[in-house]
Amino acid sequence: MLDDGYLSNTGDVVFSFVSSKAGIVSDLNKGEIINQNFAKLIIEYNQLDSNYLCYALNESHSIKRQMAIFMQGSTVPKLTPAILKELEIELPSVEKQKIIGKAYLSLRKRQALAKKQAELEEQLFLEVLKQLDR
């Protein structure tokens, strides 16, 4: 029987050791098995907004600087669970975290939608060209 700790749930914060990026599990990915390339970040501190945590891990210059220092000398610069645990995140007020986190999530959603729209427009355009070329 698989331990539920290895399954993703909607709203979980996961961190990819491959891309060094954090994200929030959506309904589309809930129930997926979290393998060794990912860390499921358990927030036990109610003064930390999960969206803000993603923003901080993905965009904070302080975090990027810490990651670079911890990974110095590594032959393959890759974050590890031990390094991830050592990162220090400066936390603004919960209200400010929620504002930043919500705006960041909104930005990422808009970027994903814009990318999908561009892909669909390209498919449509190429299909029209195919039809004209017959």
Backbone as JSON, one array per atom type, in Angstrom:
{
  "sequence": "MLDDGYLSNTGDVVFSFVSSKAGIVSDLNKGEIINQNFAKLIIEYNQLDSNYLCYALNESHSIKRQMAIFMQGSTVPKLTPAILKELEIELPSVEKQKIIGKAYLSLRKRQALAKKQAELEEQLFLEVLKQLDR",
  "N": [[0.85, -1.19, 0.0], [0.56, 2.21, -0.83], [2.0, 5.0, 0.76], [0.16, 7.82, 1.82], [1.56, 10.19, 1.93], [3.11, 10.31, -0.3], [1.48, 10.97, -2.31], [-0.01, 13.48, -4.34], [-1.96, 16.3, -3.4], [-4.64, 18.56, -4.09], [-3.63, 21.89, -3.89], [-1.29, 21.4, -2.5], [2.12, 22.33, -1.95], [4.73, 21.86, -4.09], [8.14, 21.11, -4.85], [10.44, 21.09, -7.43], [13.34, 19.3, -7.83], [14.75, 19.06, -10.12], [14.17, 21.25, -11.87], [14.39, 23.28, -10.06], [12.16, 24.73, -9.21], [9.13, 25.83, -7.68], [5.7, 24.92, -7.16], [2.08, 24.87, -7.12], [-0.09, 22.22, -6.53], [-2.59, 21.35, -8.79], [-6.1, 20.64, -9.45], [-5.98, 18.97, -11.64], [-3.67, 17.48, -11.27], [-3.9, 16.19, -8.87], [-3.56, 13.41, -6.68], [-1.5, 12.25, -8.03], [1.61, 10.45, -7.99], [4.31, 11.49, -6.03], [7.53, 11.64, -6.92], [11.1, 10.98, -6.34], [12.26, 13.2, -7.49], [10.95, 15.4, -6.66], [9.89, 17.5, -3.95], [7.52, 17.49, -1.41], [6.24, 20.15, 0.14], [5.52, 20.73, 3.37], [3.52, 22.87, 5.1], [3.67, 24.0, 8.19], [3.31, 26.2, 9.6], [1.18, 28.69, 10.36], [1.5, 31.26, 9.56], [2.42, 31.5, 7.02], [1.87, 31.9, 3.68], [0.95, 29.75, 1.08], [1.08, 30.37, -1.69], [2.73, 32.59, -1.61], [5.05, 31.37, -0.7], [5.77, 29.86, -2.95], [6.28, 31.99, -4.73], [8.48, 33.19, -3.37], [10.4, 31.09, -3.41], [10.74, 30.76, -6.15], [11.32, 33.3, -7.23], [12.7, 35.06, -5.49], [15.55, 37.03, -4.91], [17.21, 36.77, -2.75], [16.81, 34.09, -1.98], [17.73, 32.8, -4.3], [20.4, 33.56, -4.2], [21.19, 32.3, -1.83], [20.81, 29.63, -2.62], [22.75, 29.41, -4.63], [25.09, 29.74, -3.12], [24.96, 27.51, -1.37], [25.19, 25.48, -3.24], [27.71, 25.72, -4.28], [30.73, 24.43, -5.56], [29.63, 22.0, -6.12], [29.59, 19.28, -8.36], [27.5, 18.73, -10.06], [25.32, 21.14, -10.11], [22.73, 20.98, -8.14], [19.82, 21.28, -6.29], [19.26, 19.93, -3.06], [17.27, 17.95, -0.72], [18.29, 18.5, 1.85], [19.59, 20.99, 1.52], [17.4, 22.53, 0.75], [15.94, 22.58, 3.13], [17.54, 24.25, 4.63], [17.27, 26.81, 3.63], [16.57, 30.23, 4.16], [13.79, 32.2, 4.53], [12.63, 35.42, 4.31], [9.85, 36.74, 5.87], [7.17, 38.77, 5.06], [4.29, 40.5, 6.47], [1.35, 38.46, 6.97], [-0.84, 39.39, 5.54], [0.39, 40.91, 3.51], [1.85, 38.87, 2.29], [-0.27, 37.33, 1.25], [-1.32, 39.08, -0.66], [0.87, 39.41, -2.42], [1.32, 36.7, -3.09], [-1.13, 35.97, -4.29], [-1.18, 37.71, -6.49], [1.11, 36.79, -7.82], [0.38, 34.13, -8.43], [-1.74, 34.69, -10.12], [-0.38, 35.99, -12.21], [1.21, 33.84, -13.16], [-0.81, 32.1, -14.03], [-1.95, 33.64, -16.05], [0.24, 33.76, -17.79], [0.47, 31.06, -18.5], [-1.98, 30.67, -19.8], [-1.67, 32.48, -21.93], [0.44, 31.3, -23.28], [-0.75, 28.86, -24.03], [-2.76, 29.89, -25.67], [-1.19, 31.0, -27.74], [-0.07, 28.66, -28.77], [-2.37, 27.34, -29.71], [-3.24, 29.19, -31.64], [-1.12, 29.01, -33.41], [-1.4, 26.34, -34.28], [-3.91, 26.52, -35.54], [-3.36, 28.42, -37.54], [-1.39, 27.06, -39.04], [-2.89, 24.89, -39.91], [-4.77, 26.18, -41.53], [-3.02, 27.12, -43.49], [-2.2, 24.67, -44.56], [-4.6, 23.81, -45.69], [-4.91, 25.75, -47.65], [-2.82, 25.15, -49.28], [-3.46, 22.96, -50.71]],
  "CA": [[0.0, 0.0, 0.0], [1.34, 3.43, -0.96], [1.82, 6.01, 1.81], [-0.5, 9.03, 1.29], [2.54, 11.27, 1.86], [3.7, 10.32, -1.63], [0.45, 11.38, -3.27], [-0.25, 14.92, -4.36], [-3.32, 16.77, -3.14], [-4.87, 19.92, -4.56], [-3.17, 22.92, -2.96], [0.04, 21.1, -1.98], [3.26, 23.01, -2.56], [5.77, 20.9, -4.46], [9.36, 21.72, -5.36], [11.16, 20.22, -8.35], [14.79, 19.36, -7.7], [15.29, 19.12, -11.47], [14.07, 22.61, -12.39], [14.51, 24.21, -8.93], [10.95, 25.56, -9.22], [8.03, 25.42, -6.81], [4.37, 25.12, -7.72], [0.93, 24.41, -6.34], [-0.77, 21.12, -7.21], [-3.93, 21.69, -9.24], [-7.04, 19.51, -9.51], [-5.55, 18.07, -12.72], [-2.55, 16.65, -10.84], [-4.09, 15.59, -7.55], [-3.51, 11.95, -6.69], [-0.28, 11.78, -8.7], [2.69, 10.04, -7.09], [5.42, 12.43, -5.97], [8.74, 10.82, -6.91], [12.27, 11.56, -5.68], [12.64, 14.46, -8.13], [10.12, 16.45, -6.07], [9.66, 17.55, -2.5], [6.21, 18.01, -1.01], [6.54, 21.06, 1.24], [4.45, 20.75, 4.36], [3.52, 24.15, 5.81], [3.16, 23.81, 9.55], [3.33, 27.53, 10.2], [0.02, 29.36, 9.78], [1.86, 32.62, 9.15], [3.07, 31.38, 5.72], [0.94, 31.68, 2.58], [1.56, 28.81, 0.14], [1.4, 31.06, -2.94], [3.9, 33.42, -1.35], [6.19, 30.46, -0.63], [6.16, 29.6, -4.35], [6.9, 33.23, -5.22], [9.79, 33.36, -2.75], [11.32, 30.05, -3.9], [10.96, 30.92, -7.59], [11.69, 34.64, -7.68], [13.46, 35.85, -4.52], [16.99, 37.12, -5.13], [17.84, 36.24, -1.53], [16.76, 32.62, -2.07], [18.62, 32.4, -5.39], [21.76, 33.75, -3.71], [21.43, 31.21, -0.88], [20.93, 28.38, -3.39], [24.05, 29.43, -5.29], [26.12, 29.53, -2.09], [24.88, 26.11, -0.91], [25.54, 24.54, -4.3], [29.08, 25.97, -4.73], [31.61, 23.28, -5.49], [28.95, 20.79, -6.58], [29.88, 18.97, -9.76], [26.21, 18.93, -10.71], [24.59, 22.05, -9.21], [21.34, 20.55, -7.98], [19.35, 21.45, -4.93], [18.93, 18.68, -2.37], [16.35, 18.19, 0.4], [19.03, 19.11, 2.97], [19.78, 22.4, 1.19], [16.07, 23.15, 0.77], [15.59, 22.8, 4.54], [18.4, 25.29, 5.19], [16.96, 28.13, 3.06], [15.89, 31.16, 5.05], [12.87, 33.08, 3.8], [12.12, 36.55, 5.1], [8.4, 36.79, 5.7], [6.4, 39.98, 5.38], [3.04, 40.18, 7.17], [0.51, 37.49, 6.26], [-1.66, 40.14, 4.58], [1.24, 41.24, 2.37], [2.12, 37.58, 1.63], [-1.45, 36.94, 0.49], [-1.41, 39.97, -1.82], [1.96, 39.03, -3.34], [1.08, 35.34, -3.55], [-2.28, 35.97, -5.2], [-0.75, 38.38, -7.72], [2.06, 35.9, -8.48], [-0.39, 33.03, -8.99], [-2.49, 35.26, -11.24], [0.6, 36.19, -13.28], [1.57, 32.52, -13.71], [-1.98, 31.59, -14.75], [-2.05, 34.43, -17.29], [1.32, 33.33, -18.68], [0.12, 29.73, -19.02], [-3.06, 30.85, -20.77], [-1.12, 33.15, -23.11], [1.23, 30.28, -23.98], [-1.71, 27.95, -24.64], [-3.41, 30.61, -26.77], [-0.22, 31.09, -28.84], [0.04, 27.32, -29.38], [-3.6, 27.08, -30.47], [-3.23, 30.07, -32.81], [-0.15, 28.44, -34.36], [-2.03, 25.15, -34.87], [-4.96, 26.99, -36.44], [-2.72, 29.07, -38.68], [-0.75, 26.03, -39.87], [-3.97, 24.11, -40.54], [-5.3, 27.01, -42.63], [-2.03, 27.1, -44.56], [-2.28, 23.34, -45.19], [-5.81, 23.79, -46.51], [-4.67, 26.63, -48.81], [-1.75, 24.54, -50.09], [-3.97, 21.78, -51.44]],
  "C": [[0.89, 1.24, 0.0], [0.99, 4.42, 0.15], [1.21, 7.26, 1.18], [0.45, 10.21, 1.19], [3.2, 11.39, 0.49], [2.71, 10.72, -2.71], [0.23, 12.88, -3.19], [-1.72, 15.21, -4.1], [-3.45, 18.19, -3.67], [-4.43, 20.91, -3.49], [-1.81, 22.63, -2.34], [1.09, 21.95, -2.69], [4.3, 21.93, -2.84], [6.95, 21.66, -5.06], [10.08, 20.7, -6.22], [12.66, 20.4, -8.16], [15.46, 19.45, -9.06], [15.31, 20.56, -11.99], [14.31, 23.68, -11.33], [13.36, 25.22, -8.92], [9.9, 24.96, -8.3], [6.72, 25.7, -7.51], [3.32, 24.56, -6.79], [0.23, 23.33, -7.16], [-2.2, 21.55, -7.54], [-4.82, 20.45, -9.19], [-6.61, 18.49, -10.56], [-4.47, 17.09, -12.27], [-2.75, 16.0, -9.48], [-4.12, 14.06, -7.69], [-2.31, 11.39, -7.41], [0.76, 11.4, -7.65], [3.83, 11.06, -7.18], [6.7, 11.6, -5.86], [9.91, 11.59, -6.3], [12.78, 12.85, -6.33], [11.89, 15.66, -7.55], [10.12, 16.36, -4.56], [8.27, 18.12, -2.29], [6.48, 18.85, 0.23], [5.34, 21.16, 2.16], [4.56, 22.06, 5.15], [2.86, 23.94, 7.16], [3.0, 25.13, 10.29], [2.2, 28.33, 9.58], [0.28, 30.81, 9.38], [2.58, 32.61, 7.79], [2.03, 31.03, 4.67], [1.62, 30.81, 1.53], [1.92, 29.46, -1.2], [2.62, 31.96, -2.78], [5.16, 32.56, -1.28], [6.68, 30.13, -2.04], [6.86, 30.82, -4.95], [8.32, 33.36, -4.68], [10.79, 32.34, -3.3], [11.67, 30.25, -5.37], [11.59, 32.25, -7.98], [12.6, 35.42, -6.75], [14.96, 35.83, -4.81], [17.75, 36.57, -3.93], [17.9, 34.72, -1.57], [17.72, 32.14, -3.15], [20.08, 32.52, -4.96], [22.13, 32.62, -2.73], [21.64, 29.88, -1.62], [22.3, 28.3, -4.04], [25.17, 29.15, -4.3], [26.14, 28.07, -1.64], [25.38, 25.13, -1.97], [26.96, 24.77, -4.84], [29.91, 24.71, -4.57], [30.95, 21.98, -5.92], [29.3, 20.54, -8.04], [28.63, 19.12, -10.61], [25.39, 19.83, -9.79], [23.11, 21.71, -9.18], [20.97, 20.69, -6.51], [19.01, 20.09, -4.34], [17.93, 18.98, -1.26], [17.05, 18.87, 1.57], [19.23, 20.6, 2.74], [18.45, 23.14, 1.28], [15.64, 23.48, 2.2], [16.36, 23.96, 5.15], [18.06, 26.7, 4.69], [16.18, 28.97, 4.06], [15.07, 32.14, 4.21], [12.4, 34.17, 4.73], [10.63, 36.68, 4.8], [7.82, 38.15, 6.04], [5.14, 39.56, 6.14], [2.22, 39.21, 6.32], [-0.34, 38.2, 5.21], [-0.86, 40.46, 3.32], [1.59, 39.96, 1.58], [0.96, 37.18, 0.73], [-1.61, 37.79, -0.77], [-0.36, 39.58, -2.86], [1.69, 37.66, -3.93], [-0.05, 35.25, -4.55], [-1.91, 36.6, -6.54], [0.2, 37.48, -8.52], [1.33, 34.73, -9.14], [-1.17, 33.5, -10.21], [-1.58, 35.47, -12.45], [0.93, 34.87, -13.96], [0.42, 31.92, -14.51], [-2.13, 32.32, -16.08], [-0.98, 34.01, -18.29], [1.01, 31.97, -19.3], [-0.98, 29.83, -20.06], [-2.56, 31.51, -22.05], [-0.31, 32.15, -23.95], [0.31, 29.31, -24.71], [-2.4, 28.61, -25.83], [-2.47, 30.7, -27.97], [-0.07, 29.74, -29.55], [-1.18, 27.0, -30.23], [-3.66, 27.94, -31.73], [-2.27, 29.53, -33.87], [-0.74, 27.21, -35.05], [-3.08, 25.54, -35.9], [-4.35, 27.57, -37.72], [-2.1, 28.04, -39.61], [-1.78, 25.16, -40.57], [-4.57, 24.88, -41.72], [-4.32, 27.01, -43.8], [-2.03, 25.76, -45.31], [-3.47, 23.28, -46.15], [-5.61, 24.63, -47.78], [-3.67, 26.0, -49.77], [-2.24, 23.33, -50.89], [-4.32, 22.1, -52.85]]
}
